[in-house]
Amino acid sequence: MKIEEQEIPSLIRQGKDRVVIPLLYKILFPKVKAYILRNRGSKEDADDVFQDAVLLFYTQVVENKFNDKYTVYGYVYRLSINRWLNKIRKDKKLVFVEGLQDEEDRVDERADMRALNVLLNHENVLRKLFSGIGEKCIEILTYTIYYNLMLEDIVLRMGFTSEGAVKMQLKRCKGKLYKEIEKDPSLIEKLKGNE
């Protein structure tokens, strides 16, 4: 039985996932694994990330939350890559903290402590800057600026009804942020390290 990509969601809804899931593994897993191996990962990382992405996709299809305008292969691939990037970011934070506890590298530890102090200072400035814009704005700005997520991904993560709704909220949040900067322009100088 030859399965077309656009048939996959309806086949899952019909309970024919035993045919569809192996197809996803056959077509997409080698690409995801190659990407992860090129980007400091292992085969086990690729297995975990891809399994999580397929499970999320499957759940979204079953719960009618998958938007059929997306291509299945592109969507599952992007889910996998986003999961991998999130794992790398999380692991970097852990590695940094573990590095501070290593007693053999005292010189590096002092440099790390200076860097940490600069980061904490920036974090305090950012906390003050963002305190007036609200949690939802902080979340959407983080997704767009720090994680560089596409609007369609933000729709899924934050439960917006459309990409247009995300754009409107993003515009409002940027406006709020600009007003906070206007209230206290010295915050930008502090972030640049000029104060």
Buried (B, 14 or more C-beta within 10 A) or exposed (E): EEEEEEBBBEBBEEEBBEEBBEBBBEBBBEBBBEBBEEEEBEEEBBBBBBBBBBEBBBEBBBEEEBEEEBEBBEBBBBBBBBBBBEBBEEEEEEEEEEEEEEEEEEEEBEEBEEEBEEEEBBEEBBEEBBEEBEEEBBBBBEBBEEBEBBBBBBBBBBEBEEEEBBEEBBEBBBEBBEEBEEEBEEBEEBBEEEE
